[in-house]
């Protein structure tokens, strides 16, 4: 499945082989789910929206022009639908204040973090990401976890490239601040 590109399945769907869409769903479901979850921060809403994303993508596949990758087009649908849901529900979004950390504080947090077991690292990173605004957590997730480029994130979120870079920088600072306040030293 991985060796055949998305365009192959898109063409099959466009020629009436609707069951070929399941390969696209299977290939992209995890990232769609993660994008939506980052924004909604609610598993029930995420599952509903993720299903709606694939339904909308299937219904709109004729409008996919191929100017960008299919994944970018699909993730943009997921991003927009999740943002719309959050705005409609006016879900509470937590944010932490900008805070400047000295280089030695950053190094100390990093050193402490390296001593933690991998499973615990994931837990702490998840907590730190959840403290960020929706936009910041999305940018961090896309850049670090999904390995998207600045250009791809800019296209997906409709933010300028410089805005994406600034958000990444500020989000990293906020995460360091949050992690520096956790009782990490007590765990190791």
FIZA-693632 format. One record per atom (N, C-alpha, C, CB): atom name; y, x, z. Coordinates in steps of 0.02 Angstrom, whole numbers, plus 50000, padded with zeros to 5 digits. Each point is the difference from the previous one (the first is absolute). Glycine has a CB too. Example, Ala and Ser with C-alpha at 12.3 -4.5 7.8 and 13.67 -1.06 7.14 Angstrom:
REM residues 2
R, atome, yy, xx, zz
R, N, 49716, 50660, 50390
R, CA, 50059, 49955, 50000
R, C, 50060, 50045, 50000
R, CB, 49941, 49905, 50062
R, N, 50112, 50077, 49902
R, CA, 50059, 50042, 50003
R, C, 50055, 49961, 50037
R, CB, 49968, 50059, 49892
***
This chain:
REM residues 188
R, atome, yy, xx, zz
R, N, 49940, 50041, 50000
R, CA, 50060, 49959, 50000
R, C, 50063, 50043, 50000
R, CB, 49937, 49910, 50060
R, N, 50064, 50145, 49979
R, CA, 50060, 50040, 50006
R, C, 50017, 50037, 49936
R, CB, 49975, 50012, 50119
R, N, 49975, 50000, 49840
R, CA, 50012, 50038, 49939
R, C, 50034, 49958, 49946
R, CB, 49901, 50070, 50027
R, N, 50093, 49865, 49977
R, CA, 50031, 49956, 49951
R, C, 50068, 49981, 50028
R, CB, 49888, 49956, 49958
R, N, 50164, 50052, 50000
R, CA, 50067, 49987, 50025
R, C, 50015, 49925, 50002
R, CB, 50037, 50110, 49954
R, N, 50017, 49874, 50080
R, CA, 50020, 49930, 50010
R, C, 50012, 49964, 49934
R, CB, 50051, 50033, 50109
R, N, 49976, 50003, 49842
R, CA, 50017, 49969, 49936
R, C, 49938, 49969, 49967
R, CB, 50094, 50083, 49986
R, N, 49849, 49949, 50022
R, CA, 49938, 49974, 49972
R, C, 49986, 49929, 50027
R, CB, 49955, 50119, 49990
R, N, 50050, 49874, 50076
R, CA, 49986, 49935, 50031
R, C, 50055, 49949, 49984
R, CB, 49938, 50059, 50092
R, N, 50123, 49964, 49903
R, CA, 50055, 49955, 49982
R, C, 49987, 49971, 49931
R, CB, 50081, 50066, 50070
R, N, 49898, 49975, 49883
R, CA, 49986, 49976, 49932
R, C, 49943, 49950, 50000
R, CB, 50039, 50109, 49955
R, N, 49910, 49904, 50087
R, CA, 49944, 49953, 50004
R, C, 50024, 49932, 50028
R, CB, 49920, 50097, 50018
R, N, 50122, 49905, 50033
R, CA, 50027, 49938, 50028
R, C, 50041, 49963, 49947
R, CB, 50002, 50051, 50115
R, N, 50039, 49986, 49849
R, CA, 50043, 49969, 49949
R, C, 49959, 49970, 49942
R, CB, 50090, 50082, 50030
R, N, 49850, 49942, 49959
R, CA, 49959, 49972, 49947
R, C, 49953, 49945, 50025
R, CB, 50005, 50111, 49943
R, N, 50008, 49866, 50120
R, CA, 49964, 49943, 50025
R, C, 49943, 50016, 50048
R, CB, 50030, 49946, 49896
R, N, 49959, 50117, 50119
R, CA, 49946, 50019, 50046
R, C, 50029, 50004, 50071
R, CB, 49938, 50064, 49908
R, N, 50075, 49878, 50121
R, CA, 50034, 49996, 50065
R, C, 49963, 50037, 50055
R, CB, 50045, 49891, 49964
R, N, 49889, 50112, 50032
R, CA, 49963, 50034, 50053
R, C, 50014, 50075, 50004
R, CB, 49912, 49914, 49986
R, N, 50117, 50114, 49962
R, CA, 50018, 50071, 50001
R, C, 50057, 50014, 50049
R, CB, 49963, 50010, 49881
R, N, 50073, 49939, 50138
R, CA, 50056, 50010, 50047
R, C, 49974, 50022, 50069
R, CB, 50066, 49913, 49939
R, N, 49872, 50070, 50075
R, CA, 49972, 50020, 50066
R, C, 49997, 50076, 50007
R, CB, 49933, 49894, 50001
R, N, 50061, 50143, 49944
R, CA, 50000, 50072, 50004
R, C, 50069, 50026, 50021
R, CB, 49909, 50006, 49912
R, N, 50142, 49961, 50063
R, CA, 50069, 50019, 50019
R, C, 50012, 49984, 50073
R, CB, 50040, 49979, 49882
R, N, 49935, 49963, 50140
R, CA, 50007, 49981, 50071
R, C, 49966, 50052, 50043
R, CB, 50005, 49877, 49970
R, N, 49933, 50139, 50013
R, CA, 49961, 50047, 50040
R, C, 50035, 50069, 50003
R, CB, 49895, 49939, 49967
R, N, 50132, 50082, 49979
R, CA, 50032, 50066, 49997
R, C, 50065, 50003, 50042
R, CB, 49951, 50016, 49886
R, N, 50086, 49929, 50117
R, CA, 50067, 50002, 50030
R, C, 50006, 49960, 50065
R, CB, 50043, 50013, 49886
R, N, 49904, 49955, 50137
R, CA, 50006, 49955, 50058
R, C, 50022, 50036, 50064
R, CB, 49913, 49929, 49947
R, N, 50063, 50131, 50064
R, CA, 50017, 50035, 50062
R, C, 50074, 50017, 50003
R, CB, 49884, 50047, 50003
R, N, 50143, 49979, 49943
R, CA, 50071, 50019, 50001
R, C, 50044, 49938, 50002
R, CB, 49974, 50105, 49936
R, N, 50008, 49842, 50028
R, CA, 50038, 49938, 50004
R, C, 50001, 49974, 50071
R, CB, 49970, 49972, 49881
R, N, 49972, 50028, 50151
R, CA, 49995, 49977, 50069
R, C, 50044, 50043, 50046
R, CB, 49882, 49960, 49979
R, N, 50115, 50105, 50013
R, CA, 50040, 50045, 50042
R, C, 50075, 49992, 49989
R, CB, 49906, 50080, 49998
R, N, 50115, 49910, 49941
R, CA, 50071, 49989, 49986
R, C, 50024, 49937, 50035
R, CB, 49989, 50058, 49888
R, N, 49973, 49889, 50103
R, CA, 50019, 49935, 50030
R, C, 49998, 50004, 50076
R, CB, 49955, 49940, 49899
R, N, 49994, 50092, 50129
R, CA, 49995, 50006, 50072
R, C, 50058, 50040, 50030
R, CB, 49875, 49993, 49989
R, N, 50146, 50059, 49976
R, CA, 50057, 50040, 50023
R, C, 50063, 49957, 50006
R, CB, 49951, 50101, 49945
R, N, 50055, 49850, 50012
R, CA, 50060, 49959, 50000
R, C, 49994, 49942, 50048
R, CB, 50020, 50032, 49882
R, N, 49924, 49933, 50116
R, CA, 49993, 49940, 50042
R, C, 49980, 50016, 50071
R, CB, 49969, 49937, 49899
R, N, 49992, 50115, 50109
R, CA, 49974, 50021, 50066
R, C, 49961, 49943, 50033
R, CB, 50096, 50079, 50013
R, N, 49870, 49883, 49945
R, CA, 49962, 49943, 50024
R, C, 49939, 49993, 49954
R, CB, 50104, 49941, 50046
R, N, 49836, 50066, 49982
R, CA, 49940, 50000, 49959
R, C, 49987, 49935, 49964
R, CB, 49954, 50082, 50079
R, N, 50060, 49861, 49954
R, CA, 49987, 49935, 49968
R, C, 50047, 49991, 49940
R, CB, 49963, 49952, 50111
R, N, 50101, 50063, 49898
R, CA, 50047, 49995, 49945
R, C, 49981, 50049, 49945
R, CB, 50091, 49964, 50078
R, N, 49888, 50095, 49941
R, CA, 49982, 50051, 49952
R, C, 49943, 49978, 49955
R, CB, 50038, 50087, 50080
R, N, 49910, 49885, 49950
R, CA, 49943, 49976, 49960
R, C, 50021, 49946, 49951
R, CB, 49924, 50028, 50095
R, N, 50117, 49926, 49929
R, CA, 50024, 49945, 49957
R, C, 50042, 50027, 49942
R, CB, 49998, 49922, 50098
R, N, 50049, 50122, 49919
R, CA, 50045, 50027, 49949
R, C, 49961, 50043, 49950
R, CB, 50095, 49999, 50083
R, N, 49858, 50041, 49941
R, CA, 49961, 50043, 49955
R, C, 49963, 49958, 49949
R, CB, 49988, 50086, 50091
R, N, 49983, 49858, 49931
R, CA, 49967, 49955, 49953
R, C, 50050, 49972, 49949
R, CB, 49915, 49971, 50089
R, N, 50144, 50010, 49937
R, CA, 50052, 49973, 49956
R, C, 50024, 50052, 49949
R, CB, 50034, 49922, 50092
R, N, 49968, 50141, 49930
R, CA, 50021, 50054, 49955
R, C, 49953, 50004, 49940
R, CB, 50048, 50064, 50098
R, N, 49887, 49936, 49916
R, CA, 49952, 50005, 49945
R, C, 50000, 49937, 49957
R, CB, 49930, 50076, 50070
R, N, 50080, 49867, 49960
R, CA, 50006, 49938, 49961
R, C, 50060, 50004, 49954
R, CB, 49944, 49935, 50093
R, N, 50113, 50085, 49934
R, CA, 50060, 50006, 49959
R, C, 49992, 50053, 49945
R, CB, 50069, 49964, 50099
R, N, 49900, 50091, 49918
R, CA, 49988, 50053, 49950
R, C, 49956, 49973, 49944
R, CB, 50012, 50089, 50089
R, N, 49936, 49875, 49929
R, CA, 49955, 49972, 49949
R, C, 50038, 49951, 49955
R, CB, 49902, 50014, 50078
R, N, 50137, 49943, 49953
R, CA, 50038, 49950, 49962
R, C, 50054, 50031, 49956
R, CB, 49976, 49917, 50091
R, N, 50049, 50141, 49930
R, CA, 50056, 50033, 49966
R, C, 49979, 50060, 49958
R, CB, 50073, 49960, 50091
R, N, 49863, 50052, 49903
R, CA, 49977, 50062, 49968
R, C, 50024, 50006, 49928
R, CB, 49900, 49997, 50074
R, N, 50114, 49946, 49894
R, CA, 50026, 50002, 49932
R, C, 50070, 50031, 49997
R, CB, 49932, 49898, 49973
R, N, 50103, 50098, 50083
R, CA, 50068, 50027, 50002
R, C, 50000, 50075, 50016
R, CB, 50042, 49888, 50035
R, N, 49901, 50141, 49982
R, CA, 49996, 50072, 50012
R, C, 50008, 50036, 49933
R, CB, 49925, 49983, 50102
R, N, 50130, 50054, 49892
R, CA, 50016, 50032, 49937
R, C, 49970, 50070, 49993
R, CB, 50105, 49934, 49998
R, N, 49875, 50095, 50057
R, CA, 49973, 50068, 49997
R, C, 50052, 50054, 50002
R, CB, 49907, 49954, 49937
R, N, 50156, 50028, 50078
R, CA, 50053, 50051, 50005
R, C, 49988, 50046, 50060
R, CB, 50081, 49919, 49947
R, N, 49887, 50054, 50104
R, CA, 49982, 50040, 50059
R, C, 49925, 49992, 50009
R, CB, 50115, 49986, 50056
R, N, 49858, 50048, 49995
R, CA, 49929, 49993, 50014
R, C, 49988, 49929, 50026
R, CB, 49987, 50124, 50025
R, N, 49954, 49850, 49963
R, CA, 49981, 49934, 50026
R, C, 50006, 49999, 50076
R, CB, 49923, 49983, 49902
R, N, 50056, 50071, 50130
R, CA, 50003, 50002, 50073
R, C, 50071, 49992, 50025
R, CB, 49899, 50073, 50001
R, N, 50149, 49959, 49966
R, CA, 50070, 49994, 50020
R, C, 50023, 49927, 49992
R, CB, 50022, 50120, 49966
R, N, 49960, 49850, 49979
R, CA, 50018, 49930, 49987
R, C, 49970, 49955, 50053
R, CB, 50007, 50023, 49876
R, N, 49929, 49987, 50140
R, CA, 49965, 49959, 50050
R, C, 50029, 50011, 50069
R, CB, 49896, 50006, 49930
R, N, 50117, 50056, 50088
R, CA, 50026, 50015, 50067
R, C, 50071, 49973, 50008
R, CB, 49928, 50102, 50006
R, N, 50108, 49895, 49939
R, CA, 50067, 49971, 50002
R, C, 49995, 49925, 50015
R, CB, 50042, 50087, 49918
R, N, 49910, 49880, 50053
R, CA, 49988, 49929, 50015
R, C, 49984, 49992, 50075
R, CB, 49958, 49979, 49881
R, N, 49998, 50064, 50144
R, CA, 49981, 49997, 50071
R, C, 50060, 50011, 50044
R, CB, 49885, 50042, 49971
R, N, 50155, 50007, 50013
R, CA, 50059, 50016, 50040
R, C, 50049, 49941, 50001
R, CB, 49987, 50122, 49970
R, N, 50027, 49851, 49972
R, CA, 50048, 49944, 49995
R, C, 49974, 49938, 50035
R, CB, 50040, 50047, 49892
R, N, 49896, 49938, 50101
R, CA, 49973, 49940, 50032
R, C, 50000, 50008, 50076
R, CB, 49928, 49978, 49900
R, N, 50057, 50081, 50124
R, CA, 50000, 50012, 50073
R, C, 50071, 49996, 50028
R, CB, 49898, 50073, 49988
R, N, 50149, 49957, 49978
R, CA, 50070, 49997, 50022
R, C, 50024, 49928, 50001
R, CB, 50022, 50115, 49952
R, N, 49960, 49846, 49997
R, CA, 50019, 49929, 49998
R, C, 49971, 49962, 50059
R, CB, 50006, 50006, 49875
R, N, 49931, 50007, 50141
R, CA, 49967, 49967, 50057
R, C, 50035, 50017, 50066
R, CB, 49891, 50002, 49938
R, N, 50127, 50061, 50070
R, CA, 50034, 50021, 50062
R, C, 50068, 49966, 50005
R, CB, 49940, 50112, 49996
R, N, 50096, 49885, 49949
R, CA, 50065, 49968, 50001
R, C, 49995, 49925, 50015
R, CB, 50041, 50085, 49918
R, N, 49908, 49883, 50053
R, CA, 49991, 49928, 50013
R, C, 49982, 49987, 50072
R, CB, 49964, 49985, 49882
R, N, 49992, 50056, 50146
R, CA, 49978, 49990, 50069
R, C, 50048, 50030, 50050
R, CB, 49883, 49999, 49959
R, N, 50160, 50044, 50016
R, CA, 50047, 50037, 50044
R, C, 49961, 50033, 50057
R, CB, 50093, 49920, 49971
R, N, 49854, 50116, 50009
R, CA, 49959, 50035, 50048
R, C, 50041, 50054, 50035
R, CB, 49897, 49976, 49932
R, N, 50093, 50033, 50132
R, CA, 50037, 50053, 50035
R, C, 49978, 50069, 49975
R, CB, 50012, 49926, 50101
R, N, 50037, 50116, 49887
R, CA, 49987, 50067, 49976
R, C, 50030, 50048, 50051
R, CB, 49999, 49964, 49877
R, N, 49960, 50079, 50151
R, CA, 50026, 50046, 50050
R, C, 50024, 50064, 49966
R, CB, 49923, 49952, 50086
R, N, 50125, 50080, 49944
R, CA, 50027, 50061, 49973
R, C, 50020, 50045, 50058
R, CB, 50040, 49942, 49895
R, N, 49954, 50123, 50096
R, CA, 50025, 50045, 50051
R, C, 50062, 50035, 49974
R, CB, 49884, 50017, 50045
R, N, 50158, 50005, 50001
R, CA, 50064, 50030, 49981
R, C, 49990, 50069, 49970
R, CB, 50056, 49935, 50090
R, N, 49991, 50086, 49866
R, CA, 50000, 50068, 49975
R, C, 50011, 50047, 50057
R, CB, 50043, 49962, 49888
R, N, 49923, 50093, 50111
R, CA, 50006, 50047, 50055
R, C, 49987, 50070, 49972
R, CB, 49964, 49913, 50086
R, N, 50079, 50133, 49931
R, CA, 49992, 50068, 49977
R, C, 49957, 50039, 50048
R, CB, 50112, 49995, 49944
R, N, 49836, 50036, 50032
R, CA, 49958, 50042, 50042
R, C, 50013, 50073, 49983
R, CB, 49912, 49910, 50007
R, N, 50090, 50131, 50044
R, CA, 50008, 50071, 49989
R, C, 49935, 50028, 49969
R, CB, 50081, 50009, 50098
R, N, 49926, 50047, 49866
R, CA, 49942, 50030, 49968
R, C, 49944, 50015, 50050
R, CB, 50076, 50048, 49914
R, N, 49941, 49977, 50146
R, CA, 49949, 50016, 50048
R, C, 49964, 49937, 50026
R, CB, 50066, 50102, 50033
R, N, 49971, 49841, 49971
R, CA, 49968, 49937, 50020
R, C, 49951, 49977, 49947
R, CB, 50102, 49969, 50066
R, N, 49917, 50037, 49871
R, CA, 49956, 49981, 49944
R, C, 49937, 50043, 50002
R, CB, 50100, 49964, 49930
R, N, 49909, 50100, 50079
R, CA, 49942, 50045, 50003
R, C, 49954, 49983, 50058
R, CB, 50069, 50090, 49947
R, N, 49960, 49894, 50111
R, CA, 49960, 49982, 50058
R, C, 49960, 49936, 49987
R, CB, 50085, 50055, 50075
R, N, 49947, 49895, 49896
R, CA, 49964, 49938, 49983
R, C, 49944, 50014, 49951
R, CB, 50106, 49933, 50019
R, N, 49909, 50108, 49931
R, CA, 49950, 50017, 49950
R, C, 49941, 50037, 50032
R, CB, 50090, 50006, 49911
R, N, 49925, 50044, 50132
R, CA, 49948, 50038, 50033
R, C, 49956, 49954, 50044
R, CB, 50075, 50102, 49999
R, N, 49957, 49854, 50039
R, CA, 49962, 49953, 50041
R, C, 49957, 49954, 49957
R, CB, 50091, 50004, 50087
R, N, 49937, 49975, 49859
R, CA, 49965, 49954, 49955
R, C, 49938, 50032, 49971
R, CB, 50109, 49944, 49973
R, N, 49895, 50121, 50012
R, CA, 49943, 50036, 49971
R, C, 49941, 50004, 50048
R, CB, 50080, 50065, 49931
R, N, 49932, 49929, 50134
R, CA, 49947, 50005, 50049
R, C, 49961, 49935, 50009
R, CB, 50068, 50086, 50057
R, N, 49956, 49861, 49914
R, CA, 49970, 49934, 50008
R, C, 49943, 49991, 49950
R, CB, 50110, 49953, 50041
R, N, 49839, 50010, 49980
R, CA, 49944, 49984, 49956
R, C, 50025, 49960, 49939
R, CB, 49921, 50000, 50099
R, N, 50044, 50007, 49846
R, CA, 50020, 49966, 49938
R, C, 50006, 49924, 50008
R, CB, 49944, 50091, 49937
R, N, 50008, 49879, 50097
R, CA, 50003, 49927, 50009
R, C, 50061, 49979, 50039
R, CB, 49875, 49996, 49996
R, N, 50145, 50045, 50053
R, CA, 50059, 49984, 50039
R, C, 50064, 50013, 49961
R, CB, 49937, 50028, 50104
R, N, 50062, 50022, 49852
R, CA, 50059, 50014, 49958
R, C, 50017, 49939, 49958
R, CB, 49969, 50122, 49996
R, N, 49980, 49848, 49975
R, CA, 50011, 49941, 49959
R, C, 50032, 49945, 50040
R, CB, 49901, 50031, 49929
R, N, 50075, 49959, 50133
R, CA, 50027, 49948, 50044
R, C, 50074, 50013, 50014
R, CB, 49886, 49984, 50052
R, N, 50131, 50079, 49965
R, CA, 50069, 50016, 50015
R, C, 50045, 49994, 49939
R, CB, 49960, 50076, 50090
R, N, 50015, 49946, 49853
R, CA, 50040, 49994, 49939
R, C, 50012, 49927, 49982
R, CB, 49953, 50108, 49959
R, N, 49996, 49851, 50050
R, CA, 50007, 49928, 49987
R, C, 50053, 49970, 50045
R, CB, 49879, 49994, 49964
R, N, 50120, 50025, 50100
R, CA, 50050, 49975, 50047
R, C, 50070, 50022, 49978
R, CB, 49916, 50003, 50093
R, N, 50091, 50059, 49887
R, CA, 50065, 50026, 49979
R, C, 50025, 49965, 49937
R, CB, 49971, 50111, 50051
R, N, 49984, 49878, 49902
R, CA, 50019, 49966, 49938
R, C, 50021, 49928, 50015
R, CB, 49921, 50073, 49934
R, N, 50045, 49895, 50112
R, CA, 50016, 49931, 50017
R, C, 50068, 49993, 50035
R, CB, 49879, 49978, 50010
R, N, 50149, 50076, 50015
R, CA, 50066, 49999, 50030
R, C, 50055, 50002, 49948
R, CB, 49952, 50057, 50100
R, N, 50031, 49960, 49839
R, CA, 50049, 50006, 49947
R, C, 50018, 49932, 49971
R, CB, 49956, 50114, 49973
R, N, 50100, 49883, 49993
R, CA, 50018, 49939, 49963
R, C, 49949, 49989, 49944
R, CB, 50123, 50015, 50027
R, N, 49876, 49926, 49945
R, CA, 49953, 49984, 49947
R, C, 50008, 50049, 49941
R, CB, 50002, 49879, 50034
R, N, 50060, 50133, 49946
R, CA, 50013, 50043, 49943
R, C, 49978, 50072, 50015
R, CB, 50096, 49927, 49966
R, N, 49920, 50098, 50094
R, CA, 49982, 50068, 50017
R, C, 49924, 50009, 50005
R, CB, 50109, 50011, 50062
R, N, 49857, 49941, 49969
R, CA, 49927, 50006, 50006
R, C, 49967, 49995, 49931
R, CB, 50005, 49950, 50116
R, N, 50024, 50010, 49840
R, CA, 49973, 49995, 49932
R, C, 50007, 50066, 49964
R, CB, 50028, 49878, 49997
R, N, 50031, 50153, 50008
R, CA, 50012, 50063, 49965
R, C, 49953, 50055, 50027
R, CB, 50121, 49966, 49980
R, N, 49873, 50037, 50086
R, CA, 49955, 50050, 50031
R, C, 49928, 49989, 49977
R, CB, 50077, 50006, 50101
R, N, 49901, 49931, 49900
R, CA, 49932, 49984, 49981
R, C, 49987, 50018, 49926
R, CB, 49999, 49908, 50085
R, N, 50046, 50072, 49872
R, CA, 49991, 50015, 49929
R, C, 50000, 50075, 49986
R, CB, 50054, 49890, 49973
R, N, 49991, 50146, 50061
R, CA, 50007, 50071, 49986
R, C, 49944, 50042, 50029
R, CB, 50123, 49983, 49998
R, N, 49861, 50006, 50066
R, CA, 49951, 50042, 50033
R, C, 49929, 49974, 49996
R, CB, 50090, 50034, 50075
R, N, 49900, 49902, 49934
R, CA, 49932, 49974, 50001
R, C, 49974, 49983, 49930
R, CB, 50024, 49955, 50113
R, N, 50020, 50020, 49844
R, CA, 49978, 49983, 49932
R, C, 50019, 50053, 49949
R, CB, 50009, 49881, 50031
R, N, 50027, 50171, 49990
R, CA, 50019, 50057, 49959
R, C, 50038, 49980, 49937
R, CB, 49900, 50059, 50044
R, N, 50147, 49896, 49963
R, CA, 50043, 49981, 49945
R, C, 50058, 50050, 49996
R, CB, 49969, 49878, 50012
R, N, 50056, 50133, 49928
R, CA, 50057, 50044, 49991
R, C, 50064, 49962, 50017
R, CB, 49939, 50065, 49910
R, N, 50115, 49971, 50098
R, CA, 50066, 49969, 50013
R, C, 50017, 49952, 49943
R, CB, 50038, 50103, 50065
R, N, 49948, 49918, 49873
R, CA, 50014, 49957, 49942
R, C, 49961, 49935, 50003
R, CB, 50023, 50102, 49932
R, N, 49913, 49903, 50085
R, CA, 49958, 49939, 50003
R, C, 50023, 49954, 50056
R, CB, 49904, 50065, 49954
R, N, 50114, 49963, 50103
R, CA, 50024, 49959, 50056
R, C, 50066, 49966, 49981
R, CB, 49943, 50076, 50083
R, N, 50099, 49961, 49883
R, CA, 50064, 49973, 49978
R, C, 49989, 49940, 49953
R, CB, 50053, 50114, 50011
R, N, 49901, 49894, 49943
R, CA, 49985, 49946, 49953
R, C, 49969, 49940, 50035
R, CB, 49985, 50085, 49909
R, N, 49969, 49929, 50137
R, CA, 49964, 49946, 50035
R, C, 50046, 49960, 50045
R, CB, 49898, 50070, 49996
R, N, 50147, 49964, 50040
R, CA, 50041, 49966, 50050
R, C, 50069, 49981, 49975
R, CB, 49938, 50063, 50085
R, N, 50079, 49960, 49855
R, CA, 50066, 49988, 49970
R, C, 50056, 50034, 50040
R, CB, 49957, 49890, 49957
R, N, 50025, 50165, 50077
R, CA, 50050, 50042, 50034
R, C, 50015, 50059, 49955
R, CB, 49959, 49964, 50116
R, N, 50100, 50062, 49890
R, CA, 50016, 50061, 49963
R, C, 49960, 50059, 50027
R, CB, 50115, 49956, 49977
R, N, 49876, 50095, 49982
R, CA, 49961, 50059, 50022
R, C, 50032, 50032, 50061
R, CB, 49963, 50019, 49881
R, N, 50103, 49987, 50119
R, CA, 50033, 50032, 50058
R, C, 49991, 49957, 50063
R, CB, 50084, 50054, 49922
R, N, 49916, 49880, 50070
R, CA, 49988, 49955, 50056
R, C, 49930, 50009, 50028
R, CB, 50081, 49918, 49951
R, N, 49870, 50091, 50005
R, CA, 49931, 50012, 50022
R, C, 49996, 50065, 50039
R, CB, 49956, 49937, 49900
R, N, 50077, 50115, 50076
R, CA, 49999, 50065, 50034
R, C, 50033, 49995, 50069
R, CB, 50003, 50059, 49889
R, N, 50053, 49906, 50114
R, CA, 50035, 49991, 50064
R, C, 49956, 49961, 50049
R, CB, 50112, 50004, 49941
R, N, 49857, 49942, 50034
R, CA, 49956, 49960, 50043
R, C, 49941, 50042, 50027
R, CB, 50032, 49897, 49935
R, N, 49939, 50144, 50021
R, CA, 49945, 50043, 50022
R, C, 50023, 50047, 50055
R, CB, 49949, 49993, 49886
R, N, 50109, 50037, 50104
R, CA, 50027, 50047, 50049
R, C, 50013, 49965, 50067
R, CB, 50052, 50067, 49907
R, N, 49981, 49877, 50091
R, CA, 50016, 49964, 50062
R, C, 49938, 49973, 50034
R, CB, 50110, 49969, 49951
R, N, 49843, 50007, 50009
R, CA, 49938, 49973, 50029
R, C, 49961, 50055, 50035
R, CB, 49995, 49912, 49910
R, N, 50002, 50147, 50061
R, CA, 49965, 50056, 50032
R, C, 50034, 50016, 50067
R, CB, 49966, 50046, 49887
R, N, 50100, 49955, 50114
R, CA, 50036, 50014, 50062
R, C, 49984, 49947, 50053
R, CB, 50092, 50055, 49934
R, N, 49908, 49882, 50046
R, CA, 49985, 49946, 50047
R, C, 49929, 50006, 50027
R, CB, 50081, 49925, 49939
R, N, 49872, 50093, 50017
R, CA, 49931, 50007, 50022
R, C, 49994, 50058, 50049
R, CB, 49960, 49954, 49890
R, N, 50073, 50103, 50096
R, CA, 49999, 50056, 50047
R, C, 50028, 49980, 50067
R, CB, 50010, 50080, 49904
R, N, 50044, 49882, 50094
R, CA, 50031, 49978, 50063
R, C, 49951, 49957, 50039
R, CB, 50114, 50004, 49947
R, N, 49855, 49949, 50019
R, CA, 49953, 49956, 50033
R, C, 49941, 50040, 50029
R, CB, 50034, 49907, 49922
R, N, 49937, 50137, 50037
R, CA, 49943, 50040, 50022
R, C, 50018, 50046, 50057
R, CB, 49954, 49994, 49885
R, N, 50107, 50031, 50116
R, CA, 50020, 50045, 50054
R, C, 50005, 49964, 50067
R, CB, 50063, 50069, 49916
R, N, 49945, 49865, 50083
R, CA, 50005, 49961, 50061
R, C, 49934, 49975, 50026
R, CB, 50112, 49968, 49963
R, N, 49835, 50039, 49996
R, CA, 49934, 49978, 50022
R, C, 49969, 50050, 50048
R, CB, 49984, 49939, 49891
R, N, 49974, 50039, 50154
R, CA, 49968, 50046, 50047
R, C, 49942, 50037, 49969
R, CB, 50034, 49925, 50092
R, N, 49978, 50108, 49852
R, CA, 49947, 50036, 49964
R, C, 49970, 50055, 50042
R, CB, 50058, 49974, 49892
R, N, 49983, 50063, 50144
R, CA, 49976, 50056, 50039
R, C, 49948, 49979, 50052
R, CB, 50111, 50056, 49983
R, N, 49894, 49882, 50040
R, CA, 49952, 49976, 50050
R, C, 49931, 49988, 49970
R, CB, 50095, 49948, 50063
R, N, 49901, 50042, 49873
R, CA, 49937, 49983, 49968
R, C, 49959, 50062, 49986
R, CB, 50054, 49900, 49949
R, N, 49979, 50155, 50032
R, CA, 49964, 50060, 49981
R, C, 49973, 50038, 50059
R, CB, 50072, 50007, 49902
***
